[in-house]
Amino acid sequence: MRTSRLSWFGGCALLPLALMVVMIAGCGPAEAPRPAQVETEPAEDTADEPPPGVEPEAPRADEEAAAALPVIPLGLPDLPIPEDNPMTPEKVELGRLLYFDTRVSSDGTISCATCHDPQMAWTEHRPTSEGITGPDGHPQVGGRNSPTIINAAYAPNQFWDGRAATLEEQAVGPVGNPIEMGSSMDTVILAFNEIEGYRERFQQVFGTDVTEDGFAKAIAAFERTILSGNSPYDQYKAGDEDALTDAQKRGMAAFDDYCAVCHAPPLFSNFQFHNAGVGADLPEPDPGRMDVTGEERDRGRMRVPALREIAKTHPYFHNGSVETLEEAVAFMAKGGQDNPNLSIQMRALQGRVSEEEVADLVEFLKALSGEFPVIDPPDEFPQ
């Protein structure tokens, strides 16, 4: 349950509890942390020093990319990196600057880090996010809880309803949201092209002035460095029998029996969509995935959240309606909240999970807290 600080980057009877923690938000042999994989050409023989007066060859692009990749913690798979957005130290640093810069919002008060705070496990400890100031002089309030950025690099979709397919697409969404940042990408690009420091950095990284494409790619590259692993669970799976308590081992067995279909290791999510009934008793329940697909069958369905660091990302569910992990697991264990679209797995849960199993599951989920970077905001921004 440790964190590391960096300066800048550095069925189905057993399916029911698969959704027990569905809205709360690779096991293998021991291995050392490793950098993300990038394709490289075969190494050349470099044993001979260059002749006197001859400059050594500059690093190849693939070597620079490898140097920019984060070290993958124990327990995580290889990091997927888009072919059209390779990582470099300069791009990651540009993404860090943009991530923390409040000038992306219309009133200069909101940045990505406002709702995805590194000090709060890359989320925030409020039910739903506050955005720019509204006409009444108070911050506007959104309708959904902010998911953590941790390990978002592995997700094949983003947001609770999965409306964005990539981190790049996700990065630009909040800018134009009238409640969140209340601006537009056209406005941001125009303004940031007036900032010489940003123009210079974009030219260095992309060979262009500030563009929406470069903006999205830089932030996404930065977010791909936010990884969590090397948890007690990972250490146990790597052979350390003492890494888990007895309660956590019992909880792991229950998790494997009930939960792992949807919360599949090593990321503890299959990133599919399910209705657990969270908020179904409200006057206007959140339509969830139906907002994206238009399909009635998707009403109330939300993306299965990944559970690493779940003990640090309260409050829980898409609407932040439950404050503690204990309450969240208990809600799911009882079968959620009944509604016409409630998942069949949730209905089958009712009456099956004992209080002892709930307690053990909570302890196991705590064992998914490991090491992740807590990155400081810049001392100054481009001018």
C-alpha positions as CSV (number, residue, x, y, z in Angstrom):
1,M,0.0,0.0,0.0
2,R,2.9,2.3,-0.7
3,T,3.1,5.1,-3.1
4,S,6.2,6.5,-4.8
5,R,6.8,10.2,-5.5
6,L,8.2,11.2,-8.8
7,S,9.3,14.7,-9.9
8,W,7.4,14.5,-13.2
9,F,7.1,11.0,-14.5
10,G,9.9,9.5,-13.3
11,G,-22.5,-19.3,-14.4
12,C,-23.7,-19.2,-13.9
13,A,-23.8,-19.9,-10.3
14,L,-20.4,-18.3,-9.7
15,L,-21.0,-15.3,-11.9
16,P,-23.2,-13.4,-9.5
17,L,-20.5,-11.9,-7.3
18,A,-18.7,-11.1,-10.5
19,L,-20.7,-7.9,-10.2
20,M,-20.5,-7.6,-6.5
21,V,-18.0,-4.8,-6.8
22,V,-18.8,-4.0,-10.4
23,M,-19.7,-0.4,-9.8
24,I,-17.3,0.2,-6.9
25,A,-15.3,2.4,-8.4
26,G,-2.1,-12.7,-14.9
27,C,-1.1,-14.4,-12.3
28,G,2.2,-16.0,-13.1
29,P,5.7,-16.7,-11.9
30,A,7.7,-14.1,-10.1
31,E,9.2,-11.4,-12.3
32,A,11.0,-8.2,-11.9
33,P,9.4,-4.9,-12.9
34,R,10.1,-4.2,-16.5
35,P,9.7,-1.4,-19.0
36,A,6.9,-1.4,-21.4
37,Q,7.6,-3.2,-24.6
38,V,8.4,-1.4,-27.9
39,E,9.5,-3.0,-31.1
40,T,13.2,-2.3,-31.7
41,E,15.6,-3.3,-34.4
42,P,18.3,-5.9,-33.5
43,A,21.1,-4.3,-31.5
44,E,24.2,-3.4,-33.4
45,D,27.7,-4.2,-32.1
46,T,28.8,-1.2,-30.2
47,A,32.0,-2.6,-28.6
48,D,34.3,-0.4,-30.7
49,E,34.6,3.2,-29.7
50,P,34.3,5.8,-32.5
51,P,37.7,7.1,-33.9
52,P,39.1,10.3,-32.3
53,G,37.3,13.4,-33.5
54,V,34.2,11.5,-34.7
55,E,31.0,12.2,-32.8
56,P,29.1,9.1,-31.5
57,E,25.9,8.3,-33.2
58,A,22.8,10.0,-31.8
59,P,20.3,7.7,-30.0
60,R,17.8,6.1,-32.3
61,A,14.1,7.0,-32.1
62,D,13.3,3.6,-30.7
63,E,15.9,4.1,-27.9
64,E,14.4,7.4,-27.0
65,A,11.0,5.9,-26.8
66,A,12.2,3.1,-24.6
67,A,13.7,5.7,-22.2
68,A,10.3,7.4,-21.9
69,L,8.4,4.3,-21.0
70,P,7.4,3.8,-17.4
71,V,8.7,0.8,-15.5
72,I,5.8,-1.7,-15.3
73,P,5.2,-2.8,-11.7
74,L,5.0,-6.4,-10.7
75,G,1.7,-7.9,-11.7
76,L,0.8,-5.8,-14.7
77,P,0.8,-6.9,-18.3
78,D,2.8,-5.2,-21.1
79,L,1.7,-1.6,-21.7
80,P,-0.3,-1.0,-24.9
81,I,1.0,2.0,-26.7
82,P,-0.6,3.3,-29.9
83,E,1.6,3.1,-33.0
84,D,0.6,6.7,-33.8
85,N,1.5,8.0,-30.3
86,P,5.0,6.7,-29.3
87,M,6.2,8.0,-25.9
88,T,9.2,10.3,-25.5
89,P,10.4,12.1,-22.4
90,E,9.5,15.5,-24.0
91,K,6.0,14.3,-24.9
92,V,5.3,13.0,-21.4
93,E,6.6,16.3,-19.9
94,L,4.4,18.3,-22.2
95,G,1.5,16.1,-21.1
96,R,2.2,16.8,-17.5
97,L,2.2,20.5,-18.1
98,L,-1.2,20.4,-19.9
99,Y,-2.6,18.0,-17.3
100,F,-2.0,20.5,-14.5
101,D,-2.7,23.7,-16.4
102,T,-6.0,25.4,-15.4
103,R,-5.8,27.7,-18.5
104,V,-7.6,24.9,-20.4
105,S,-10.8,25.9,-18.6
106,S,-12.9,28.9,-19.5
107,D,-12.4,30.6,-16.2
108,G,-8.9,29.4,-15.4
109,T,-9.9,27.4,-12.4
110,I,-10.1,23.7,-13.6
111,S,-7.4,21.4,-14.8
112,C,-7.4,17.6,-15.4
113,A,-5.8,17.3,-11.9
114,T,-8.7,19.1,-10.3
115,C,-10.9,16.0,-10.6
116,H,-8.1,13.4,-11.0
117,D,-5.8,14.5,-8.2
118,P,-2.5,12.6,-7.8
119,Q,-2.8,13.2,-4.0
120,M,-6.1,11.3,-4.0
121,A,-5.1,8.3,-5.9
122,W,-5.7,10.2,-9.2
123,T,-9.4,10.8,-8.5
124,E,-11.2,13.0,-5.9
125,H,-12.9,12.2,-2.7
126,R,-16.3,13.8,-3.5
127,P,-19.4,12.1,-4.9
128,T,-19.4,13.9,-8.2
129,S,-17.1,16.5,-9.7
130,E,-17.3,20.3,-9.5
131,G,-16.6,22.3,-12.6
132,I,-16.4,25.9,-13.6
133,T,-18.4,28.5,-11.8
134,G,-22.0,28.8,-13.0
135,P,-24.3,31.7,-13.4
136,D,-25.3,31.6,-9.7
137,G,-21.7,32.2,-8.7
138,H,-21.2,28.6,-7.4
139,P,-19.2,25.7,-9.0
140,Q,-21.3,23.6,-11.3
141,V,-21.7,20.0,-10.2
142,G,-21.5,17.0,-12.6
143,G,-23.6,13.9,-12.4
144,R,-20.9,11.2,-12.1
145,N,-18.0,10.3,-9.9
146,S,-14.5,10.8,-11.4
147,P,-12.8,7.5,-12.2
148,T,-9.1,7.2,-11.3
149,I,-6.5,7.6,-13.9
150,I,-4.5,4.7,-12.4
151,N,-4.0,1.9,-15.0
152,A,-6.5,3.7,-17.4
153,A,-3.8,3.0,-20.0
154,Y,-5.0,-0.6,-20.3
155,A,-8.7,0.2,-20.7
156,P,-10.3,-0.4,-24.2
157,N,-12.8,2.3,-23.3
158,Q,-13.0,5.3,-21.1
159,F,-15.7,7.0,-18.9
160,W,-18.4,5.2,-17.0
161,D,-20.5,4.8,-20.1
162,G,-17.5,3.9,-22.4
163,R,-18.2,6.8,-24.8
164,A,-14.5,7.3,-25.5
165,A,-12.4,4.5,-27.0
166,T,-8.9,5.8,-26.1
167,L,-7.1,8.0,-23.7
168,E,-6.5,10.4,-26.5
169,E,-10.2,10.8,-27.1
170,Q,-10.9,11.0,-23.4
171,A,-8.4,13.8,-22.9
172,V,-10.3,16.4,-25.0
173,G,-13.8,15.5,-23.8
174,P,-13.9,17.6,-20.5
175,V,-12.6,20.7,-22.3
176,G,-15.9,21.3,-24.1
177,N,-18.2,20.0,-21.4
178,P,-20.2,23.1,-20.2
179,I,-20.2,21.9,-16.6
180,E,-16.5,20.8,-16.4
181,M,-14.1,23.1,-18.2
182,G,-16.7,25.1,-20.2
183,S,-14.5,25.9,-23.1
184,S,-13.8,24.3,-26.5
185,M,-10.8,22.8,-28.1
186,D,-10.8,25.6,-30.8
187,T,-10.6,28.2,-28.0
188,V,-7.9,26.3,-26.2
189,I,-5.8,25.8,-29.3
190,L,-6.1,29.5,-30.2
191,A,-5.1,30.6,-26.7
192,F,-2.2,28.2,-26.3
193,N,-0.8,29.2,-29.6
194,E,-0.4,32.6,-28.2
195,I,1.8,31.2,-25.4
196,E,5.4,31.0,-26.8
197,G,6.5,28.4,-24.3
198,Y,3.8,26.0,-25.5
199,R,4.4,26.7,-29.2
200,E,8.1,25.9,-28.7
201,R,7.3,22.6,-26.8
202,F,4.8,21.5,-29.5
203,Q,7.3,22.2,-32.2
204,Q,9.9,20.2,-30.3
205,V,7.6,17.2,-29.8
206,F,5.3,17.2,-32.8
207,G,6.9,19.6,-35.3
208,T,3.8,21.7,-35.3
209,D,2.2,24.6,-33.4
210,V,-0.4,23.7,-30.8
211,T,-3.0,21.3,-32.2
212,E,-5.9,19.3,-30.8
213,D,-4.3,16.1,-31.9
214,G,-1.0,17.0,-30.2
215,F,-2.9,18.2,-27.1
216,A,-4.7,14.8,-26.8
217,K,-1.6,12.7,-27.5
218,A,0.6,14.5,-25.0
219,I,-1.9,14.2,-22.1
220,A,-2.5,10.5,-23.0
221,A,1.2,9.8,-23.1
222,F,1.5,11.3,-19.6
223,E,-1.4,9.3,-18.3
224,R,0.1,6.1,-19.6
225,T,2.8,6.5,-16.9
226,I,0.3,6.3,-14.1
227,L,0.4,2.6,-13.2
228,S,-0.2,0.7,-10.0
229,G,1.1,-2.8,-9.2
230,N,3.4,-4.6,-6.8
231,S,0.6,-5.0,-4.3
232,P,0.4,-7.6,-1.6
233,Y,-1.7,-9.6,-4.0
234,D,1.0,-9.5,-6.6
235,Q,3.7,-10.4,-4.1
236,Y,1.6,-13.3,-3.0
237,K,1.2,-14.5,-6.5
238,A,4.9,-14.1,-7.0
239,G,5.6,-16.6,-4.2
240,D,5.5,-14.6,-1.0
241,E,3.1,-16.7,1.2
242,D,3.2,-14.1,3.9
243,A,2.1,-11.1,1.7
244,L,-1.6,-11.7,2.5
245,T,-3.3,-12.1,5.8
246,D,-5.5,-15.1,6.5
247,A,-8.6,-13.0,5.9
248,Q,-7.3,-11.7,2.6
249,K,-6.5,-15.3,1.5
250,R,-10.1,-16.3,2.3
251,G,-11.3,-13.2,0.5
252,M,-9.2,-14.1,-2.5
253,A,-10.8,-17.5,-2.7
254,A,-14.3,-15.9,-2.5
255,F,-13.3,-13.4,-5.1
256,D,-12.0,-16.1,-7.5
257,D,-15.3,-18.0,-7.0
258,Y,-17.7,-15.1,-7.4
259,C,-16.1,-12.0,-8.8
260,A,-13.2,-12.7,-11.1
261,V,-15.3,-13.2,-14.3
262,C,-16.1,-9.5,-14.5
263,H,-13.2,-8.2,-12.3
264,A,-10.6,-10.4,-14.1
265,P,-7.0,-10.2,-13.0
266,P,-4.5,-8.7,-13.5
267,L,-6.4,-5.4,-14.0
268,F,-9.5,-6.6,-12.1
269,S,-11.9,-5.6,-14.8
270,N,-13.1,-6.9,-18.1
271,F,-14.3,-3.4,-19.0
272,Q,-17.7,-4.5,-20.0
273,F,-21.0,-2.9,-18.9
274,H,-23.5,-4.1,-16.3
275,N,-26.6,-2.8,-14.4
276,A,-26.2,-3.3,-10.6
277,G,-29.1,-1.0,-9.8
278,V,-27.0,1.8,-8.3
279,G,-29.3,4.9,-8.2
280,A,-32.2,3.0,-9.7
281,D,-34.5,4.2,-6.9
282,L,-33.8,7.9,-7.7
283,P,-36.5,10.0,-9.5
284,E,-34.3,10.2,-12.6
285,P,-31.8,7.3,-12.7
286,D,-28.7,7.6,-14.8
287,P,-29.2,6.1,-18.3
288,G,-25.6,4.9,-18.3
289,R,-24.4,3.1,-21.4
290,M,-27.8,3.8,-23.1
291,D,-26.6,7.4,-23.6
292,V,-24.0,6.0,-26.0
293,T,-25.8,3.2,-27.8
294,G,-29.4,4.3,-27.6
295,E,-30.3,0.7,-26.8
296,E,-32.9,0.2,-24.0
297,R,-31.1,-2.9,-22.9
298,D,-28.2,-0.7,-21.9
299,R,-30.2,1.5,-19.6
300,G,-28.4,1.8,-16.3
301,R,-25.4,-0.2,-17.4
302,M,-22.0,1.1,-16.3
303,R,-18.5,0.0,-17.1
304,V,-16.9,-2.5,-14.8
305,P,-14.2,-0.5,-12.9
306,A,-10.8,-1.8,-12.4
307,L,-10.2,-2.6,-8.7
308,R,-6.5,-1.8,-8.1
309,E,-6.2,0.9,-5.5
310,I,-10.0,0.6,-4.9
311,A,-9.5,1.1,-1.1
312,K,-8.1,4.6,-1.9
313,T,-10.6,5.8,-4.4
314,H,-13.8,6.4,-2.4
315,P,-16.6,7.3,-2.6
316,Y,-17.9,4.5,-4.7
317,F,-20.2,3.8,-7.6
318,H,-20.8,6.0,-10.7
319,N,-22.7,8.5,-8.6
320,G,-20.4,8.4,-5.5
321,S,-23.4,7.5,-3.4
322,V,-21.5,5.2,-1.0
323,E,-18.6,6.4,1.2
324,T,-16.9,3.3,2.4
325,L,-15.7,0.1,0.8
326,E,-17.5,-2.0,3.4
327,E,-20.9,-0.4,2.5
328,A,-20.2,-0.8,-1.2
329,V,-19.3,-4.5,-1.0
330,A,-22.4,-5.1,1.2
331,F,-24.7,-3.3,-1.3
332,M,-23.4,-5.5,-4.2
333,A,-23.4,-8.7,-2.1
334,K,-27.1,-8.3,-1.4
335,G,-27.9,-8.2,-5.1
336,G,-27.9,-4.4,-5.7
337,Q,-31.0,-2.4,-6.2
338,D,-33.9,-4.1,-8.1
339,N,-34.9,-2.5,-11.4
340,P,-36.2,-3.8,-14.7
341,N,-32.7,-4.0,-16.2
342,L,-30.9,-5.5,-13.2
343,S,-28.3,-7.9,-14.4
344,I,-29.3,-11.6,-13.9
345,Q,-26.0,-12.2,-12.1
346,M,-27.1,-9.6,-9.5
347,R,-30.5,-11.2,-9.0
348,A,-28.9,-14.5,-8.4
349,L,-26.7,-13.0,-5.6
350,Q,-29.6,-12.4,-3.2
351,G,-29.1,-14.4,0.0
352,R,-26.0,-16.1,-1.1
353,V,-23.2,-14.1,0.4
354,S,-22.6,-14.3,4.2
355,E,-21.4,-11.4,6.3
356,E,-18.1,-13.2,6.9
357,E,-17.5,-13.4,3.2
358,V,-18.3,-9.8,2.7
359,A,-15.7,-8.9,5.4
360,D,-13.1,-11.1,3.9
361,L,-13.8,-9.7,0.4
362,V,-13.2,-6.2,1.8
363,E,-9.9,-7.3,3.2
364,F,-8.8,-8.8,-0.1
365,L,-9.7,-5.7,-2.0
366,K,-7.4,-3.8,0.3
367,A,-4.6,-6.1,-0.8
368,L,-4.9,-4.7,-4.3
369,S,-3.3,-1.4,-3.1
370,G,0.3,-1.3,-4.3
371,E,2.7,1.3,-5.6
372,F,1.8,4.2,-7.9
373,P,3.4,7.5,-8.8
374,V,2.3,10.6,-6.9
375,I,3.4,13.4,-9.3
376,D,3.8,17.0,-8.3
377,P,2.4,19.8,-10.4
378,P,4.9,22.0,-12.2
379,D,6.5,24.9,-10.3
380,E,5.8,27.0,-13.4
381,F,4.0,26.8,-16.7
382,P,5.0,27.8,-20.2
383,Q,4.6,31.5,-20.8
